[in-house]
Amino acid sequence: MRTFRLLASAAVALALCGAPVIASAQSAAPAFNDAQRGEIQKIMKDYLLQHPEILEEVSAELQKRQAAAEAEKHKAAVTANADLIFKSPRGVTIGNKDGDVTFVEFFDYNCGYCKRAMEDMVTIMKADPKLKVVLKEFPVLGPGSVEAAQVAVAVRMQDPTGKKYLDFHQKLLTGRGQADKARSMAAAKEAGLDMAKLEKDMASPEVRATIEENFKLAESMGMNGTPSYVIGNQVVIGAVGVDALKEKINQARCGKAVCS
């Protein structure tokens, strides 16, 4: 029975992996005549029909290995770009600037999920005085998002403390309608920014350089949507919620994939 199970697993694995692997396996295996090959194929087919759950097992194992490989790619990308991810002066730093864990969020002001993610971030930051938070504009949802990001970068240039930026950030994300330059400027004015300086800073090369830097970082880590996070050496895609984010923070804090 175990032999049949292994043969069936091998057959499914070869089918999933594609022709090059099949060809390699055939060249390495003992030669079988047509009758033997037919019998082996019948055994595999009969076994899979009797035990279709093995397909789920193989699929689950494949997904597990792909996830592990993706996590290693993310880890390598984070290591290669660590200074820009965690220490770039073009990021907005709030929370504990000397925190023991850095929580980096890539966001778009027109992303509905980013509104919920903002609430998650504020909740976590209030409960975790050791957490350093870095915000990075990642305007992937069209021209309005780009305009909003440009205003946001100018806000950051005017407010090195990040306090007015956070106020602006919350006002813009929680406001109604499409985020664009007009809405962003209104949020900036409401947050108490110097509007003349804001207009001047928006024309600075720093605005474009900041957005380009963030796009390059996101691309290097395989991010294609918002919100996306870097926490420790892990990349997290999507609005996964407070509990999942806290778990990643704890893992970064204890330096392990699973903390005791």
C-alpha positions as CSV (number, residue, x, y, z in Angstrom):
1,M,0.0,0.0,0.0
2,R,2.7,2.4,0.9
3,T,4.5,1.7,-2.4
4,F,1.3,2.4,-4.3
5,R,0.9,5.6,-2.4
6,L,4.4,6.8,-3.1
7,L,4.0,6.0,-6.8
8,A,0.8,8.0,-6.9
9,S,2.4,10.9,-5.1
10,A,5.2,10.8,-7.6
11,A,2.8,10.8,-10.5
12,V,0.9,13.8,-9.2
13,A,4.1,15.7,-8.4
14,L,5.5,15.1,-11.8
15,A,2.3,16.3,-13.4
16,L,2.4,19.4,-11.3
17,C,6.0,20.1,-12.1
18,G,5.8,19.9,-15.9
19,A,7.4,18.2,-18.8
20,P,11.1,19.0,-18.1
21,V,11.0,17.2,-14.8
22,I,9.1,14.2,-16.3
23,A,11.7,13.9,-19.0
24,S,14.5,14.0,-16.4
25,A,12.7,11.4,-14.3
26,Q,12.2,9.1,-17.3
27,S,15.9,9.3,-18.3
28,A,17.0,8.5,-14.7
29,A,14.5,5.6,-14.2
30,P,14.9,2.0,-15.3
31,A,13.6,1.2,-18.8
32,F,10.1,-0.3,-18.8
33,N,8.4,-2.0,-21.7
34,D,5.0,-0.9,-22.9
35,A,3.2,-3.5,-20.9
36,Q,5.0,-2.6,-17.7
37,R,4.3,1.1,-18.2
38,G,0.7,0.4,-18.8
39,E,0.4,-1.6,-15.6
40,I,2.1,1.1,-13.6
41,Q,-0.2,3.8,-15.0
42,K,-3.2,1.6,-14.2
43,I,-2.0,1.1,-10.6
44,M,-1.5,4.9,-10.2
45,K,-4.9,5.7,-11.8
46,D,-6.8,3.2,-9.7
47,Y,-5.1,4.3,-6.5
48,L,-5.9,8.0,-7.2
49,L,-9.5,7.1,-7.9
50,Q,-9.8,5.2,-4.7
51,H,-7.9,7.9,-2.7
52,P,-8.5,11.3,-4.3
53,E,-7.6,13.0,-1.0
54,I,-4.0,12.5,-1.9
55,L,-4.4,15.2,-4.5
56,E,-5.3,17.6,-1.7
57,E,-2.2,16.4,0.3
58,V,0.1,17.0,-2.7
59,S,-1.5,20.4,-3.4
60,A,-1.1,21.4,0.2
61,E,2.5,20.4,0.3
62,L,3.2,22.2,-3.0
63,Q,1.6,25.4,-1.6
64,K,3.6,25.0,1.6
65,R,6.9,24.8,-0.3
66,Q,5.9,27.7,-2.6
67,A,5.1,29.8,0.4
68,A,8.4,28.9,2.1
69,A,10.3,29.8,-1.1
70,E,8.4,33.1,-1.4
71,A,9.2,33.9,2.3
72,E,12.9,33.3,1.6
73,K,12.8,35.6,-1.4
74,H,11.1,38.3,0.7
75,K,13.7,37.9,3.4
76,A,16.5,38.2,0.9
77,A,14.9,41.4,-0.6
78,V,14.4,42.9,2.8
79,T,18.0,42.2,3.8
80,A,19.3,43.7,0.5
81,N,17.2,46.9,0.9
82,A,17.2,47.2,4.7
83,D,18.6,50.7,4.9
84,L,16.1,52.2,2.5
85,I,13.2,50.2,4.0
86,F,13.8,51.1,7.6
87,K,16.1,54.1,7.6
88,S,15.4,56.2,4.5
89,P,14.8,59.9,5.4
90,R,12.0,59.7,2.7
91,G,9.9,57.6,5.0
92,V,7.6,59.2,7.6
93,T,8.5,57.9,11.1
94,I,5.9,58.0,13.9
95,G,5.6,56.1,17.1
96,N,8.8,55.4,19.0
97,K,11.6,56.6,16.8
98,D,14.0,54.4,18.8
99,G,11.7,51.4,18.9
100,D,13.0,47.8,19.0
101,V,10.8,46.7,16.0
102,T,10.1,48.7,12.9
103,F,6.7,48.4,11.3
104,V,6.7,49.7,7.7
105,E,3.5,50.2,5.7
106,F,3.1,50.9,2.0
107,F,-0.3,52.5,1.3
108,D,-2.4,54.3,-1.3
109,Y,-4.8,57.1,-0.2
110,N,-7.5,55.7,-2.5
111,C,-7.2,52.1,-1.2
112,G,-10.4,51.2,0.7
113,Y,-8.5,48.5,2.7
114,C,-5.9,51.1,3.7
115,K,-8.6,52.9,5.7
116,R,-9.0,49.8,7.9
117,A,-5.3,49.3,7.9
118,M,-4.8,52.8,9.3
119,E,-7.1,52.0,12.2
120,D,-5.2,48.7,12.8
121,M,-1.9,50.7,12.8
122,V,-3.2,53.3,15.3
123,T,-4.6,50.6,17.6
124,I,-1.3,48.7,17.6
125,M,0.8,51.8,18.0
126,K,-1.2,52.9,21.0
127,A,-0.8,49.5,22.7
128,D,2.9,49.1,21.8
129,P,5.1,51.9,23.0
130,K,8.2,50.1,21.7
131,L,7.0,50.1,18.1
132,K,8.6,52.3,15.4
133,V,6.2,53.0,12.5
134,V,7.4,54.0,9.0
135,L,4.8,55.1,6.4
136,K,5.6,55.0,2.6
137,E,3.4,56.4,-0.1
138,F,2.7,53.8,-2.8
139,P,0.2,55.4,-5.2
140,V,-0.9,52.5,-7.4
141,L,-4.5,53.3,-8.0
142,G,-4.4,56.1,-10.6
143,P,-3.7,59.8,-11.1
144,G,-5.7,60.9,-8.0
145,S,-3.5,58.6,-5.9
146,V,-0.3,60.1,-7.4
147,E,-1.6,63.6,-6.7
148,A,-2.4,62.7,-3.1
149,A,1.0,61.1,-2.6
150,Q,2.7,64.2,-4.0
151,V,0.9,66.4,-1.4
152,A,1.8,63.8,1.3
153,V,5.5,64.0,0.5
154,A,5.4,67.8,0.7
155,V,3.7,67.5,4.1
156,R,6.5,65.2,5.2
157,M,9.1,67.7,4.0
158,Q,7.4,70.5,6.1
159,D,6.8,68.3,9.2
160,P,9.9,66.4,10.4
161,T,8.2,65.3,13.6
162,G,5.5,63.4,11.7
163,K,2.7,64.7,14.0
164,K,1.0,66.9,11.4
165,Y,1.6,64.3,8.8
166,L,-0.3,61.7,10.9
167,D,-3.1,64.2,11.3
168,F,-3.2,64.8,7.6
169,H,-2.9,61.1,6.9
170,Q,-5.9,60.2,9.0
171,K,-8.0,63.1,7.7
172,L,-7.3,62.1,4.1
173,L,-7.9,58.4,4.5
174,T,-11.1,58.8,6.5
175,G,-12.6,61.5,4.2
176,R,-15.2,60.8,1.6
177,G,-14.7,60.7,-2.1
178,Q,-11.7,60.2,-4.4
179,A,-8.4,61.4,-2.9
180,D,-6.7,63.8,-5.3
181,K,-4.8,67.1,-5.1
182,A,-7.9,69.2,-4.1
183,R,-8.9,66.9,-1.3
184,S,-5.3,66.4,-0.1
185,M,-4.7,70.1,0.0
186,A,-7.9,70.6,2.0
187,A,-6.7,67.9,4.5
188,A,-3.3,69.6,4.7
189,K,-4.9,73.0,5.4
190,E,-7.1,71.4,8.1
191,A,-4.0,69.8,9.7
192,G,-2.4,73.2,10.0
193,L,0.3,73.1,7.3
194,D,1.8,76.2,5.6
195,M,0.0,76.1,2.3
196,A,2.4,78.4,0.4
197,K,5.4,76.3,1.5
198,L,3.4,73.1,0.6
199,E,2.9,74.3,-3.0
200,K,6.5,75.2,-3.3
201,D,7.7,71.8,-1.9
202,M,5.4,69.9,-4.2
203,A,7.5,71.2,-7.1
204,S,10.7,69.9,-5.6
205,P,12.6,66.9,-7.1
206,E,12.3,65.3,-3.7
207,V,8.7,64.5,-4.3
208,R,9.3,62.5,-7.4
209,A,12.4,60.9,-5.9
210,T,10.4,59.7,-2.9
211,I,7.7,58.1,-4.9
212,E,10.2,56.5,-7.2
213,E,12.1,55.1,-4.3
214,N,9.0,53.6,-2.8
215,F,8.0,52.0,-6.1
216,K,11.4,50.4,-6.5
217,L,11.4,49.0,-3.0
218,A,7.9,47.6,-3.5
219,E,8.9,46.0,-6.8
220,S,12.0,44.4,-5.2
221,M,9.8,42.8,-2.6
222,G,7.0,41.6,-4.9
223,M,4.4,44.1,-3.6
224,N,1.7,44.8,-6.2
225,G,-1.1,46.2,-4.0
226,T,-1.9,48.1,-0.8
227,P,-1.6,47.9,2.1
228,S,1.6,46.0,2.2
229,Y,4.0,45.8,5.1
230,V,7.6,44.9,6.1
231,I,7.8,43.8,9.7
232,G,11.2,42.5,10.8
233,N,12.4,40.4,7.8
234,Q,8.9,39.4,6.7
235,V,6.8,41.0,3.9
236,V,3.0,41.0,4.6
237,I,0.6,41.6,1.7
238,G,-2.9,42.9,2.4
239,A,-5.1,44.2,5.2
240,V,-4.6,41.1,7.4
241,G,-5.9,42.7,10.6
242,V,-4.7,43.6,14.1
243,D,-4.0,40.1,15.4
244,A,-2.0,38.9,12.4
245,L,0.1,42.1,12.5
246,K,0.7,41.8,16.2
247,E,1.9,38.2,15.6
248,K,4.4,39.4,13.0
249,I,5.6,42.1,15.4
250,N,6.1,39.6,18.2
251,Q,8.0,37.3,15.8
252,A,10.3,40.2,14.8
253,R,10.8,41.0,18.5
254,C,11.7,37.5,19.5
255,G,13.6,36.8,16.3
256,K,11.8,33.6,15.5
257,A,9.0,32.5,13.1
258,V,7.1,31.1,16.2
259,C,7.5,32.7,19.6
260,S,7.0,30.8,22.8
